[in-house]
Amino acid sequence: MDKEQIGMCGAYCGVCDWKEKTNCPGCQARKGDMFWGKCAVATCCLDKGTNHCGRWEQLPCGTLKEFFNNPEHGDNGERLANLKAWANGEDKFIKIGEFDSKDSYTDGD
């Protein structure tokens, strides 16, 4: 796993379907200015001086919850699982779309 391809939101940019379609180098290199626009999650990480959201006690925060629940960017919990693994120093990832919808992220409310 290439650590430069770690997505700040928990996606792994190295296997992103849009990487080749848009010639995107990944969000670490793009510094929040993504091919689709400004990324609030990446901007937050950059402002806090970290390379992904998994490093924060409040995981997921409100910004990340909004991102998870966005129809264009959401997932079934893969990003949250990746962030927790990366925060624990694990060198692995789960590709977005691998979990069944029954495994979906919930915030515990």
ABEGO torsion letter per residue (X at the ends): XBAAABBAAGBBAAABAAAAAAGBAEAAAAGGBBAAEBBAAAAAAAAAGBABAAABABOBBAAAAAAAABAAABBAGAAAAAAAAAAAGBBBBBBBGABBAAABBBAGX
